[in-house]
Amino acid sequence: MFAGRFDHALDDKGRTMLPRRFRERMAATSDRSVWVTRALDGGMNHLEARPDTAFRAYQARISALPQTAMIKEIKRLTVGMAHEIEVDAAGRLLIPVSLRKDFGLTDRITFVGADENYFEIWNPDTLDGSIATTVADPAALLAHLAELGL
């Protein structure tokens, strides 16, 4: 499972170290690359990264849906705009210039585990702001969880 928050440096070339825990999770499925694309939630201000096998399964599920105009837009944003990034032997990712520019990724980067299939990549200041907004109303979070039976 991809879980936890990890703050890492991002060098001038756009390289960063994938968290050890995430590398171990990828090794379990023999994945050597991740597909990085714009996240659709949270104001679309961060990235989602899925190992190759999880990305292919996600793409297959989307393609199996009725191809409405909205699904085509979702495919365009999540599949059409995705970047495949190899994880090198040292466990590093090279974040493309376009993504670094669009998401304000300069010298720091934050990885956030999301579930079994993907993790998020954030500008740490943007993530902290998002968390502050979310935790400002804990009652709403608890009510939503209660609606879901959790």
ZAMI-979035 format. One record per residue: residue in three letters; residue number from 1; x, y, z of N, C-alpha, C in turn. Coordinates in steps of 0.2 Angstrom, whole numbers, padded with zeros to 4 digits. Example, Ala and Ser with C-alpha at 12.3 -4.5 7.8 and 13.67 -1.06 7.14 Angstrom:
@resn:ALA | resi:1 | n.px:0066 | n.py:-0028 | n.pz:0039 | ca.px:0062 | ca.py:-0022 | ca.pz:0039 | c.px:0066 | c.py:-0016 | c.pz:0039
@resn:SER | resi:2 | n.px:0064 | n.py:-0011 | n.pz:0035 | ca.px:0068 | ca.py:-0005 | ca.pz:0036 | c.px:0064 | c.py:0000 | c.pz:0039
END
This chain:
@resn:MET | resi:1 | n.px:0004 | n.py:-0006 | n.pz:0000 | ca.px:0000 | ca.py:0000 | ca.pz:0000 | c.px:0004 | c.py:0006 | c.pz:0000
@resn:PHE | resi:2 | n.px:0002 | n.py:0011 | n.pz:-0004 | ca.px:0006 | ca.py:0018 | ca.pz:-0003 | c.px:0002 | c.py:0022 | c.pz:0002
@resn:ALA | resi:3 | n.px:0006 | n.py:0023 | n.pz:0008 | ca.px:0004 | ca.py:0027 | ca.pz:0013 | c.px:0009 | c.py:0031 | c.pz:0016
@resn:GLY | resi:4 | n.px:0007 | n.py:0036 | n.pz:0019 | ca.px:0012 | ca.py:0041 | ca.pz:0023 | c.px:0014 | c.py:0047 | c.pz:0019
@resn:ARG | resi:5 | n.px:0017 | n.py:0052 | n.pz:0022 | ca.px:0019 | ca.py:0058 | ca.pz:0019 | c.px:0027 | c.py:0058 | c.pz:0019
@resn:PHE | resi:6 | n.px:0030 | n.py:0060 | n.pz:0014 | ca.px:0037 | ca.py:0060 | ca.pz:0013 | c.px:0039 | c.py:0066 | c.pz:0009
@resn:ASP | resi:7 | n.px:0043 | n.py:0071 | n.pz:0013 | ca.px:0045 | ca.py:0077 | ca.pz:0010 | c.px:0052 | c.py:0076 | c.pz:0007
@resn:HIS | resi:8 | n.px:0054 | n.py:0077 | n.pz:0001 | ca.px:0060 | ca.py:0076 | ca.pz:-0002 | c.px:0063 | c.py:0082 | c.pz:-0006
@resn:ALA | resi:9 | n.px:0069 | n.py:0082 | n.pz:-0007 | ca.px:0072 | ca.py:0087 | ca.pz:-0011 | c.px:0071 | c.py:0086 | c.pz:-0018
@resn:LEU | resi:10 | n.px:0071 | n.py:0091 | n.pz:-0022 | ca.px:0070 | ca.py:0091 | ca.pz:-0030 | c.px:0076 | c.py:0095 | c.pz:-0032
@resn:ASP | resi:11 | n.px:0080 | n.py:0091 | n.pz:-0036 | ca.px:0086 | ca.py:0095 | ca.pz:-0039 | c.px:0085 | c.py:0099 | c.pz:-0045
@resn:ASP | resi:12 | n.px:0090 | n.py:0103 | n.pz:-0047 | ca.px:0089 | ca.py:0108 | ca.pz:-0053 | c.px:0087 | c.py:0104 | c.pz:-0059
@resn:LYS | resi:13 | n.px:0088 | n.py:0098 | n.pz:-0060 | ca.px:0087 | ca.py:0094 | ca.pz:-0066 | c.px:0080 | c.py:0091 | c.pz:-0065
@resn:GLY | resi:14 | n.px:0077 | n.py:0091 | n.pz:-0059 | ca.px:0070 | ca.py:0089 | ca.pz:-0058 | c.px:0070 | c.py:0081 | c.pz:-0056
@resn:ARG | resi:15 | n.px:0076 | n.py:0079 | n.pz:-0053 | ca.px:0076 | ca.py:0073 | ca.pz:-0050 | c.px:0074 | c.py:0073 | c.pz:-0043
@resn:THR | resi:16 | n.px:0071 | n.py:0067 | n.pz:-0040 | ca.px:0069 | ca.py:0067 | ca.pz:-0033 | c.px:0069 | c.py:0059 | c.pz:-0032
@resn:MET | resi:17 | n.px:0070 | n.py:0058 | n.pz:-0026 | ca.px:0071 | ca.py:0051 | ca.pz:-0023 | c.px:0064 | c.py:0048 | c.pz:-0022
@resn:LEU | resi:18 | n.px:0061 | n.py:0043 | n.pz:-0025 | ca.px:0055 | ca.py:0040 | ca.pz:-0023 | c.px:0056 | c.py:0037 | c.pz:-0016
@resn:PRO | resi:19 | n.px:0051 | n.py:0038 | n.pz:-0012 | ca.px:0052 | ca.py:0035 | ca.pz:-0005 | c.px:0053 | c.py:0028 | c.pz:-0005
@resn:ARG | resi:20 | n.px:0057 | n.py:0026 | n.pz:0000 | ca.px:0059 | ca.py:0019 | ca.pz:0000 | c.px:0053 | c.py:0014 | c.pz:0001
@resn:ARG | resi:21 | n.px:0048 | n.py:0016 | n.pz:0005 | ca.px:0042 | ca.py:0012 | ca.pz:0005 | c.px:0038 | c.py:0011 | c.pz:-0001
@resn:PHE | resi:22 | n.px:0038 | n.py:0017 | n.pz:-0005 | ca.px:0035 | ca.py:0016 | ca.pz:-0012 | c.px:0039 | c.py:0012 | c.pz:-0017
@resn:ARG | resi:23 | n.px:0045 | n.py:0012 | n.pz:-0016 | ca.px:0050 | ca.py:0008 | ca.pz:-0021 | c.px:0048 | c.py:0001 | c.pz:-0019
@resn:GLU | resi:24 | n.px:0048 | n.py:-0001 | n.pz:-0012 | ca.px:0046 | ca.py:-0008 | ca.pz:-0010 | c.px:0040 | c.py:-0010 | c.pz:-0013
@resn:ARG | resi:25 | n.px:0035 | n.py:-0006 | n.pz:-0013 | ca.px:0028 | ca.py:-0008 | ca.pz:-0015 | c.px:0028 | c.py:-0009 | c.pz:-0023
@resn:MET | resi:26 | n.px:0032 | n.py:-0005 | n.pz:-0026 | ca.px:0033 | ca.py:-0006 | ca.pz:-0034 | c.px:0037 | c.py:-0012 | c.pz:-0035
@resn:ALA | resi:27 | n.px:0042 | n.py:-0014 | n.pz:-0031 | ca.px:0045 | ca.py:-0020 | ca.pz:-0032 | c.px:0041 | c.py:-0026 | c.pz:-0032
@resn:ALA | resi:28 | n.px:0036 | n.py:-0026 | n.pz:-0027 | ca.px:0032 | ca.py:-0031 | ca.pz:-0026 | c.px:0028 | c.py:-0033 | c.pz:-0033
@resn:THR | resi:29 | n.px:0027 | n.py:-0028 | n.pz:-0037 | ca.px:0023 | ca.py:-0029 | ca.pz:-0043 | c.px:0028 | c.py:-0029 | c.pz:-0049
@resn:SER | resi:30 | n.px:0034 | n.py:-0029 | n.pz:-0048 | ca.px:0039 | ca.py:-0028 | ca.pz:-0053 | c.px:0038 | c.py:-0022 | c.pz:-0058
@resn:ASP | resi:31 | n.px:0036 | n.py:-0017 | n.pz:-0055 | ca.px:0035 | ca.py:-0011 | ca.pz:-0059 | c.px:0041 | c.py:-0007 | c.pz:-0059
@resn:ARG | resi:32 | n.px:0043 | n.py:-0004 | n.pz:-0064 | ca.px:0049 | ca.py:0000 | ca.pz:-0065 | c.px:0048 | c.py:0007 | c.pz:-0067
@resn:SER | resi:33 | n.px:0041 | n.py:0009 | n.pz:-0068 | ca.px:0039 | ca.py:0015 | ca.pz:-0070 | c.px:0033 | c.py:0017 | c.pz:-0067
@resn:VAL | resi:34 | n.px:0032 | n.py:0024 | n.pz:-0067 | ca.px:0025 | ca.py:0026 | ca.pz:-0064 | c.px:0022 | c.py:0031 | c.pz:-0070
@resn:TRP | resi:35 | n.px:0016 | n.py:0031 | n.pz:-0070 | ca.px:0012 | ca.py:0036 | ca.pz:-0074 | c.px:0010 | c.py:0042 | c.pz:-0070
@resn:VAL | resi:36 | n.px:0012 | n.py:0048 | n.pz:-0072 | ca.px:0010 | ca.py:0054 | ca.pz:-0068 | c.px:0006 | c.py:0058 | c.pz:-0072
@resn:THR | resi:37 | n.px:0000 | n.py:0060 | n.pz:-0069 | ca.px:-0005 | ca.py:0064 | ca.pz:-0072 | c.px:-0008 | c.py:0069 | c.pz:-0067
@resn:ARG | resi:38 | n.px:-0012 | n.py:0074 | n.pz:-0070 | ca.px:-0015 | ca.py:0078 | ca.pz:-0066 | c.px:-0021 | c.py:0075 | c.pz:-0062
@resn:ALA | resi:39 | n.px:-0021 | n.py:0076 | n.pz:-0055 | ca.px:-0026 | ca.py:0074 | ca.pz:-0051 | c.px:-0033 | c.py:0078 | c.pz:-0052
@resn:LEU | resi:40 | n.px:-0038 | n.py:0074 | n.pz:-0052 | ca.px:-0044 | ca.py:0078 | ca.pz:-0054 | c.px:-0048 | c.py:0081 | c.pz:-0048
@resn:ASP | resi:41 | n.px:-0046 | n.py:0079 | n.pz:-0042 | ca.px:-0049 | ca.py:0082 | ca.pz:-0036 | c.px:-0044 | c.py:0087 | c.pz:-0033
@resn:GLY | resi:42 | n.px:-0047 | n.py:0090 | n.pz:-0027 | ca.px:-0043 | ca.py:0095 | ca.pz:-0024 | c.px:-0041 | c.py:0101 | c.pz:-0028
@resn:GLY | resi:43 | n.px:-0045 | n.py:0103 | n.pz:-0032 | ca.px:-0043 | ca.py:0109 | ca.pz:-0036 | c.px:-0038 | c.py:0108 | c.pz:-0042
@resn:MET | resi:44 | n.px:-0037 | n.py:0101 | n.pz:-0043 | ca.px:-0033 | ca.py:0099 | ca.pz:-0049 | c.px:-0026 | c.py:0103 | c.pz:-0048
@resn:ASN | resi:45 | n.px:-0023 | n.py:0103 | n.pz:-0042 | ca.px:-0017 | ca.py:0107 | ca.pz:-0040 | c.px:-0012 | c.py:0102 | c.pz:-0038
@resn:HIS | resi:46 | n.px:-0012 | n.py:0096 | n.pz:-0039 | ca.px:-0007 | ca.py:0091 | ca.pz:-0038 | c.px:-0007 | c.py:0085 | c.pz:-0043
@resn:LEU | resi:47 | n.px:-0003 | n.py:0081 | n.pz:-0042 | ca.px:-0002 | ca.py:0075 | ca.pz:-0047 | c.px:-0004 | c.py:0068 | c.pz:-0044
@resn:GLU | resi:48 | n.px:-0006 | n.py:0064 | n.pz:-0048 | ca.px:-0007 | ca.py:0057 | ca.pz:-0046 | c.px:-0002 | c.py:0053 | c.pz:-0050
@resn:ALA | resi:49 | n.px:0001 | n.py:0048 | n.pz:-0046 | ca.px:0006 | ca.py:0043 | ca.pz:-0049 | c.px:0004 | c.py:0036 | c.pz:-0048
@resn:ARG | resi:50 | n.px:0004 | n.py:0032 | n.pz:-0053 | ca.px:0002 | ca.py:0025 | ca.pz:-0053 | c.px:0007 | c.py:0021 | c.pz:-0056
@resn:PRO | resi:51 | n.px:0009 | n.py:0016 | n.pz:-0052 | ca.px:0014 | ca.py:0011 | ca.pz:-0056 | c.px:0011 | c.py:0009 | c.pz:-0062
@resn:ASP | resi:52 | n.px:0015 | n.py:0006 | n.pz:-0067 | ca.px:0013 | ca.py:0004 | ca.pz:-0073 | c.px:0007 | c.py:-0001 | c.pz:-0073
@resn:THR | resi:53 | n.px:0007 | n.py:-0006 | n.pz:-0069 | ca.px:0002 | ca.py:-0011 | ca.pz:-0069 | c.px:-0005 | c.py:-0008 | c.pz:-0066
@resn:ALA | resi:54 | n.px:-0004 | n.py:-0003 | n.pz:-0061 | ca.px:-0010 | ca.py:0000 | ca.pz:-0059 | c.px:-0013 | c.py:0005 | c.pz:-0064
@resn:PHE | resi:55 | n.px:-0009 | n.py:0008 | n.pz:-0067 | ca.px:-0011 | ca.py:0013 | ca.pz:-0072 | c.px:-0015 | c.py:0010 | c.pz:-0078
@resn:ARG | resi:56 | n.px:-0012 | n.py:0004 | n.pz:-0080 | ca.px:-0015 | ca.py:0000 | ca.pz:-0086 | c.px:-0022 | c.py:-0002 | c.pz:-0084
@resn:ALA | resi:57 | n.px:-0023 | n.py:-0005 | n.pz:-0077 | ca.px:-0029 | ca.py:-0007 | ca.pz:-0075 | c.px:-0034 | c.py:-0001 | c.pz:-0074
@resn:TYR | resi:58 | n.px:-0032 | n.py:0005 | n.pz:-0072 | ca.px:-0036 | ca.py:0011 | ca.pz:-0072 | c.px:-0038 | c.py:0013 | c.pz:-0079
@resn:GLN | resi:59 | n.px:-0034 | n.py:0013 | n.pz:-0083 | ca.px:-0035 | ca.py:0015 | ca.pz:-0090 | c.px:-0040 | c.py:0010 | c.pz:-0093
@resn:ALA | resi:60 | n.px:-0040 | n.py:0003 | n.pz:-0092 | ca.px:-0044 | ca.py:-0002 | ca.pz:-0094 | c.px:-0051 | c.py:-0001 | c.pz:-0092
@resn:ARG | resi:61 | n.px:-0052 | n.py:0001 | n.pz:-0085 | ca.px:-0058 | ca.py:0002 | ca.pz:-0082 | c.px:-0062 | c.py:0008 | c.pz:-0085
@resn:ILE | resi:62 | n.px:-0058 | n.py:0014 | n.pz:-0086 | ca.px:-0061 | ca.py:0020 | ca.pz:-0089 | c.px:-0063 | c.py:0018 | c.pz:-0096
@resn:SER | resi:63 | n.px:-0059 | n.py:0014 | n.pz:-0100 | ca.px:-0061 | ca.py:0013 | ca.pz:-0107 | c.px:-0067 | c.py:0008 | c.pz:-0108
@resn:ALA | resi:64 | n.px:-0068 | n.py:0005 | n.pz:-0102 | ca.px:-0074 | ca.py:0000 | ca.pz:-0102 | c.px:-0080 | c.py:0004 | c.pz:-0101
@resn:LEU | resi:65 | n.px:-0080 | n.py:0010 | n.pz:-0099 | ca.px:-0086 | ca.py:0014 | ca.pz:-0097 | c.px:-0089 | c.py:0016 | c.pz:-0103
@resn:PRO | resi:66 | n.px:-0096 | n.py:0018 | n.pz:-0103 | ca.px:-0099 | ca.py:0021 | ca.pz:-0109 | c.px:-0095 | c.py:0028 | c.pz:-0111
@resn:GLN | resi:67 | n.px:-0093 | n.py:0029 | n.pz:-0117 | ca.px:-0089 | ca.py:0034 | ca.pz:-0119 | c.px:-0093 | c.py:0041 | c.pz:-0120
@resn:THR | resi:68 | n.px:-0096 | n.py:0043 | n.pz:-0114 | ca.px:-0099 | ca.py:0049 | ca.pz:-0114 | c.px:-0094 | c.py:0055 | c.pz:-0115
@resn:ALA | resi:69 | n.px:-0097 | n.py:0061 | n.pz:-0116 | ca.px:-0092 | ca.py:0067 | ca.pz:-0117 | c.px:-0088 | c.py:0068 | c.pz:-0111
@resn:MET | resi:70 | n.px:-0091 | n.py:0067 | n.pz:-0105 | ca.px:-0087 | ca.py:0068 | ca.pz:-0099 | c.px:-0082 | c.py:0063 | c.pz:-0098
@resn:ILE | resi:71 | n.px:-0083 | n.py:0056 | n.pz:-0099 | ca.px:-0078 | ca.py:0051 | ca.pz:-0099 | c.px:-0073 | c.py:0053 | c.pz:-0104
@resn:LYS | resi:72 | n.px:-0074 | n.py:0055 | n.pz:-0110 | ca.px:-0069 | ca.py:0057 | ca.pz:-0114 | c.px:-0064 | c.py:0063 | c.pz:-0112
@resn:GLU | resi:73 | n.px:-0068 | n.py:0067 | n.pz:-0108 | ca.px:-0064 | ca.py:0073 | ca.pz:-0105 | c.px:-0059 | c.py:0070 | c.pz:-0100
@resn:ILE | resi:74 | n.px:-0062 | n.py:0065 | n.pz:-0096 | ca.px:-0058 | ca.py:0062 | ca.pz:-0090 | c.px:-0052 | c.py:0058 | c.pz:-0093
@resn:LYS | resi:75 | n.px:-0053 | n.py:0055 | n.pz:-0099 | ca.px:-0048 | ca.py:0051 | ca.pz:-0102 | c.px:-0043 | c.py:0056 | c.pz:-0105
@resn:ARG | resi:76 | n.px:-0045 | n.py:0061 | n.pz:-0107 | ca.px:-0040 | ca.py:0066 | ca.pz:-0110 | c.px:-0036 | c.py:0069 | c.pz:-0105
@resn:LEU | resi:77 | n.px:-0038 | n.py:0070 | n.pz:-0099 | ca.px:-0035 | ca.py:0073 | ca.pz:-0093 | c.px:-0030 | c.py:0068 | c.pz:-0090
@resn:THR | resi:78 | n.px:-0033 | n.py:0062 | n.pz:-0089 | ca.px:-0029 | ca.py:0057 | ca.pz:-0085 | c.px:-0025 | c.py:0052 | c.pz:-0089
@resn:VAL | resi:79 | n.px:-0027 | n.py:0051 | n.pz:-0095 | ca.px:-0023 | ca.py:0046 | ca.pz:-0099 | c.px:-0019 | c.py:0050 | c.pz:-0104
@resn:GLY | resi:80 | n.px:-0023 | n.py:0054 | n.pz:-0108 | ca.px:-0019 | ca.py:0058 | ca.pz:-0113 | c.px:-0014 | c.py:0063 | c.pz:-0111
@resn:MET | resi:81 | n.px:-0014 | n.py:0065 | n.pz:-0105 | ca.px:-0009 | ca.py:0070 | ca.pz:-0103 | c.px:-0004 | c.py:0067 | c.pz:-0098
@resn:ALA | resi:82 | n.px:-0004 | n.py:0060 | n.pz:-0097 | ca.px:0000 | ca.py:0056 | ca.pz:-0093 | c.px:0007 | c.py:0056 | c.pz:-0095
@resn:HIS | resi:83 | n.px:0012 | n.py:0056 | n.pz:-0091 | ca.px:0019 | ca.py:0055 | ca.pz:-0092 | c.px:0021 | c.py:0049 | c.pz:-0089
@resn:GLU | resi:84 | n.px:0024 | n.py:0044 | n.pz:-0093 | ca.px:0027 | ca.py:0038 | ca.pz:-0090 | c.px:0034 | c.py:0040 | c.pz:-0088
@resn:ILE | resi:85 | n.px:0036 | n.py:0039 | n.pz:-0082 | ca.px:0042 | ca.py:0041 | ca.pz:-0079 | c.px:0046 | c.py:0034 | c.pz:-0076
@resn:GLU | resi:86 | n.px:0052 | n.py:0033 | n.pz:-0079 | ca.px:0055 | ca.py:0027 | ca.pz:-0076 | c.px:0058 | c.py:0029 | c.pz:-0069
@resn:VAL | resi:87 | n.px:0059 | n.py:0024 | n.pz:-0065 | ca.px:0062 | ca.py:0024 | ca.pz:-0059 | c.px:0069 | c.py:0021 | c.pz:-0060
@resn:ASP | resi:88 | n.px:0074 | n.py:0025 | n.pz:-0059 | ca.px:0081 | ca.py:0023 | ca.pz:-0061 | c.px:0083 | c.py:0018 | c.pz:-0055
@resn:ALA | resi:89 | n.px:0089 | n.py:0015 | n.pz:-0056 | ca.px:0092 | ca.py:0010 | ca.pz:-0052 | c.px:0093 | c.py:0013 | c.pz:-0045
@resn:ALA | resi:90 | n.px:0094 | n.py:0020 | n.pz:-0044 | ca.px:0095 | ca.py:0023 | ca.pz:-0038 | c.px:0088 | c.py:0024 | c.pz:-0034
@resn:GLY | resi:91 | n.px:0083 | n.py:0023 | n.pz:-0038 | ca.px:0076 | ca.py:0025 | ca.pz:-0035 | c.px:0074 | c.py:0032 | c.pz:-0036
@resn:ARG | resi:92 | n.px:0077 | n.py:0035 | n.pz:-0041 | ca.px:0075 | ca.py:0042 | ca.pz:-0043 | c.px:0070 | c.py:0043 | c.pz:-0048
@resn:LEU | resi:93 | n.px:0066 | n.py:0048 | n.pz:-0048 | ca.px:0061 | ca.py:0050 | ca.pz:-0053 | c.px:0064 | c.py:0056 | c.pz:-0056
@resn:LEU | resi:94 | n.px:0063 | n.py:0057 | n.pz:-0063 | ca.px:0064 | ca.py:0064 | ca.pz:-0066 | c.px:0057 | c.py:0067 | c.pz:-0068
@resn:ILE | resi:95 | n.px:0055 | n.py:0072 | n.pz:-0064 | ca.px:0049 | ca.py:0075 | ca.pz:-0065 | c.px:0050 | c.py:0080 | c.pz:-0071
@resn:PRO | resi:96 | n.px:0046 | n.py:0079 | n.pz:-0076 | ca.px:0046 | ca.py:0083 | ca.pz:-0082 | c.px:0045 | c.py:0090 | c.pz:-0081
@resn:VAL | resi:97 | n.px:0049 | n.py:0095 | n.pz:-0085 | ca.px:0049 | ca.py:0102 | ca.pz:-0084 | c.px:0042 | c.py:0104 | c.pz:-0084
@resn:SER | resi:98 | n.px:0038 | n.py:0102 | n.pz:-0089 | ca.px:0031 | ca.py:0105 | ca.pz:-0089 | c.px:0027 | c.py:0104 | c.pz:-0083
@resn:LEU | resi:99 | n.px:0028 | n.py:0098 | n.pz:-0080 | ca.px:0024 | ca.py:0096 | ca.pz:-0073 | c.px:0027 | c.py:0101 | c.pz:-0068
@resn:ARG | resi:100 | n.px:0034 | n.py:0101 | n.pz:-0067 | ca.px:0037 | ca.py:0105 | ca.pz:-0062 | c.px:0034 | c.py:0113 | c.pz:-0063
@resn:LYS | resi:101 | n.px:0034 | n.py:0115 | n.pz:-0069 | ca.px:0031 | ca.py:0122 | ca.pz:-0070 | c.px:0024 | c.py:0123 | c.pz:-0068
@resn:ASP | resi:102 | n.px:0020 | n.py:0118 | n.pz:-0070 | ca.px:0012 | ca.py:0119 | ca.pz:-0069 | c.px:0010 | c.py:0118 | c.pz:-0062
@resn:PHE | resi:103 | n.px:0014 | n.py:0114 | n.pz:-0058 | ca.px:0012 | ca.py:0113 | ca.pz:-0051 | c.px:0017 | c.py:0116 | c.pz:-0046
@resn:GLY | resi:104 | n.px:0021 | n.py:0120 | n.pz:-0048 | ca.px:0025 | ca.py:0124 | ca.pz:-0044 | c.px:0030 | c.py:0120 | c.pz:-0040
@resn:LEU | resi:105 | n.px:0033 | n.py:0115 | n.pz:-0043 | ca.px:0038 | ca.py:0110 | ca.pz:-0040 | c.px:0045 | c.py:0113 | c.pz:-0041
@resn:THR | resi:106 | n.px:0048 | n.py:0116 | n.pz:-0036 | ca.px:0055 | ca.py:0119 | ca.pz:-0037 | c.px:0060 | c.py:0115 | c.pz:-0034
@resn:ASP | resi:107 | n.px:0061 | n.py:0116 | n.pz:-0027 | ca.px:0067 | ca.py:0113 | ca.pz:-0024 | c.px:0064 | c.py:0108 | c.pz:-0019
@resn:ARG | resi:108 | n.px:0058 | n.py:0108 | n.pz:-0018 | ca.px:0055 | ca.py:0103 | ca.pz:-0013 | c.px:0049 | c.py:0100 | c.pz:-0016
@resn:ILE | resi:109 | n.px:0048 | n.py:0093 | n.pz:-0014 | ca.px:0042 | ca.py:0090 | ca.pz:-0017 | c.px:0039 | c.py:0085 | c.pz:-0011
@resn:THR | resi:110 | n.px:0033 | n.py:0084 | n.pz:-0011 | ca.px:0030 | ca.py:0080 | ca.pz:-0006 | c.px:0026 | c.py:0074 | c.pz:-0009
@resn:PHE | resi:111 | n.px:0028 | n.py:0068 | n.pz:-0007 | ca.px:0024 | ca.py:0062 | ca.pz:-0009 | c.px:0019 | c.py:0060 | c.pz:-0003
@resn:VAL | resi:112 | n.px:0013 | n.py:0059 | n.pz:-0005 | ca.px:0007 | ca.py:0057 | ca.pz:-0001 | c.px:0004 | c.py:0050 | c.pz:-0003
@resn:GLY | resi:113 | n.px:0005 | n.py:0045 | n.pz:0001 | ca.px:0002 | ca.py:0039 | ca.pz:-0001 | c.px:-0006 | c.py:0039 | c.pz:-0001
@resn:ALA | resi:114 | n.px:-0009 | n.py:0036 | n.pz:-0006 | ca.px:-0016 | ca.py:0037 | ca.pz:-0006 | c.px:-0020 | c.py:0030 | c.pz:-0005
@resn:ASP | resi:115 | n.px:-0018 | n.py:0025 | n.pz:-0008 | ca.px:-0021 | ca.py:0018 | ca.pz:-0007 | c.px:-0016 | c.py:0013 | c.pz:-0010
@resn:GLU | resi:116 | n.px:-0019 | n.py:0008 | n.pz:-0012 | ca.px:-0015 | ca.py:0002 | ca.pz:-0014 | c.px:-0013 | c.py:0003 | c.pz:-0021
@resn:ASN | resi:117 | n.px:-0016 | n.py:0008 | n.pz:-0025 | ca.px:-0014 | ca.py:0009 | ca.pz:-0032 | c.px:-0011 | c.py:0015 | c.pz:-0034
@resn:TYR | resi:118 | n.px:-0011 | n.py:0020 | n.pz:-0030 | ca.px:-0008 | ca.py:0026 | ca.pz:-0032 | c.px:-0005 | c.py:0031 | c.pz:-0026
@resn:PHE | resi:119 | n.px:-0001 | n.py:0035 | n.pz:-0028 | ca.px:0001 | ca.py:0040 | ca.pz:-0023 | c.px:0001 | c.py:0047 | c.pz:-0026
@resn:GLU | resi:120 | n.px:0001 | n.py:0052 | n.pz:-0022 | ca.px:0001 | ca.py:0059 | ca.pz:-0025 | c.px:0007 | c.py:0063 | c.pz:-0024
@resn:ILE | resi:121 | n.px:0008 | n.py:0068 | n.pz:-0028 | ca.px:0014 | ca.py:0072 | ca.pz:-0028 | c.px:0012 | c.py:0079 | c.pz:-0028
@resn:TRP | resi:122 | n.px:0015 | n.py:0083 | n.pz:-0023 | ca.px:0012 | ca.py:0089 | ca.pz:-0021 | c.px:0018 | c.py:0094 | c.pz:-0020
@resn:ASN | resi:123 | n.px:0017 | n.py:0101 | n.pz:-0022 | ca.px:0021 | ca.py:0106 | ca.pz:-0019 | c.px:0019 | c.py:0106 | c.pz:-0011
@resn:PRO | resi:124 | n.px:0024 | n.py:0106 | n.pz:-0007 | ca.px:0023 | ca.py:0105 | ca.pz:0000 | c.px:0018 | c.py:0111 | c.pz:0003
@resn:ASP | resi:125 | n.px:0019 | n.py:0117 | n.pz:0001 | ca.px:0015 | ca.py:0122 | ca.pz:0003 | c.px:0008 | c.py:0122 | c.pz:0001
@resn:THR | resi:126 | n.px:0007 | n.py:0119 | n.pz:-0005 | ca.px:0000 | ca.py:0118 | ca.pz:-0008 | c.px:-0003 | c.py:0113 | c.pz:-0004
@resn:LEU | resi:127 | n.px:0000 | n.py:0108 | n.pz:-0002 | ca.px:-0002 | ca.py:0102 | ca.pz:0002 | c.px:-0004 | c.py:0105 | c.pz:0009
@resn:ASP | resi:128 | n.px:0000 | n.py:0108 | n.pz:0012 | ca.px:-0001 | ca.py:0111 | ca.pz:0019 | c.px:-0007 | c.py:0115 | c.pz:0019
@resn:GLY | resi:129 | n.px:-0008 | n.py:0119 | n.pz:0014 | ca.px:-0014 | ca.py:0124 | ca.pz:0013 | c.px:-0021 | c.py:0119 | c.pz:0012
@resn:SER | resi:130 | n.px:-0020 | n.py:0114 | n.pz:0008 | ca.px:-0026 | ca.py:0110 | ca.pz:0007 | c.px:-0028 | c.py:0106 | c.pz:0013
@resn:ILE | resi:131 | n.px:-0023 | n.py:0104 | n.pz:0017 | ca.px:-0024 | ca.py:0100 | ca.pz:0023 | c.px:-0027 | c.py:0105 | c.pz:0028
@resn:ALA | resi:132 | n.px:-0025 | n.py:0111 | n.pz:0029 | ca.px:-0028 | ca.py:0116 | ca.pz:0033 | c.px:-0035 | c.py:0118 | c.pz:0032
@resn:THR | resi:133 | n.px:-0037 | n.py:0118 | n.pz:0025 | ca.px:-0044 | ca.py:0119 | ca.pz:0023 | c.px:-0048 | c.py:0113 | c.pz:0025
@resn:THR | resi:134 | n.px:-0045 | n.py:0107 | n.pz:0024 | ca.px:-0049 | ca.py:0101 | ca.pz:0026 | c.px:-0050 | c.py:0100 | c.pz:0033
@resn:VAL | resi:135 | n.px:-0045 | n.py:0101 | n.pz:0037 | ca.px:-0046 | ca.py:0100 | ca.pz:0044 | c.px:-0050 | c.py:0106 | c.pz:0048
@resn:ALA | resi:136 | n.px:-0051 | n.py:0111 | n.pz:0044 | ca.px:-0055 | ca.py:0117 | ca.pz:0047 | c.px:-0062 | c.py:0115 | c.pz:0049
@resn:ASP | resi:137 | n.px:-0064 | n.py:0110 | n.pz:0046 | ca.px:-0071 | ca.py:0108 | ca.pz:0047 | c.px:-0071 | c.py:0100 | c.pz:0048
@resn:PRO | resi:138 | n.px:-0069 | n.py:0098 | n.pz:0054 | ca.px:-0069 | ca.py:0091 | ca.pz:0055 | c.px:-0076 | c.py:0088 | c.pz:0056
@resn:ALA | resi:139 | n.px:-0081 | n.py:0091 | n.pz:0058 | ca.px:-0088 | ca.py:0089 | ca.pz:0058 | c.px:-0090 | c.py:0086 | c.pz:0051
@resn:ALA | resi:140 | n.px:-0088 | n.py:0090 | n.pz:0046 | ca.px:-0090 | ca.py:0088 | ca.pz:0039 | c.px:-0087 | c.py:0081 | c.pz:0037
@resn:LEU | resi:141 | n.px:-0080 | n.py:0081 | n.pz:0039 | ca.px:-0077 | ca.py:0074 | ca.pz:0038 | c.px:-0080 | c.py:0069 | c.pz:0041
@resn:LEU | resi:142 | n.px:-0082 | n.py:0070 | n.pz:0048 | ca.px:-0085 | ca.py:0064 | ca.pz:0052 | c.px:-0092 | c.py:0063 | c.pz:0049
@resn:ALA | resi:143 | n.px:-0095 | n.py:0068 | n.pz:0047 | ca.px:-0102 | ca.py:0066 | ca.pz:0044 | c.px:-0102 | c.py:0062 | c.pz:0038
@resn:HIS | resi:144 | n.px:-0097 | n.py:0064 | n.pz:0034 | ca.px:-0096 | ca.py:0060 | ca.pz:0027 | c.px:-0094 | c.py:0053 | c.pz:0029
@resn:LEU | resi:145 | n.px:-0090 | n.py:0052 | n.pz:0033 | ca.px:-0088 | ca.py:0045 | ca.pz:0035 | c.px:-0094 | c.py:0041 | c.pz:0038
@resn:ALA | resi:146 | n.px:-0098 | n.py:0045 | n.pz:0042 | ca.px:-0104 | ca.py:0041 | ca.pz:0045 | c.px:-0109 | c.py:0040 | c.pz:0039
@resn:GLU | resi:147 | n.px:-0109 | n.py:0044 | n.pz:0034 | ca.px:-0114 | ca.py:0042 | ca.pz:0028 | c.px:-0112 | c.py:0036 | c.pz:0025
@resn:LEU | resi:148 | n.px:-0105 | n.py:0035 | n.pz:0024 | ca.px:-0102 | ca.py:0029 | ca.pz:0021 | c.px:-0102 | c.py:0023 | c.pz:0025
@resn:GLY | resi:149 | n.px:-0104 | n.py:0024 | n.pz:0032 | ca.px:-0104 | ca.py:0018 | ca.pz:0036 | c.px:-0098 | c.py:0017 | c.pz:0039
@resn:LEU | resi:150 | n.px:-0093 | n.py:0022 | n.pz:0040 | ca.px:-0087 | ca.py:0021 | ca.pz:0043 | c.px:-0086 | c.py:0024 | c.pz:0050
END
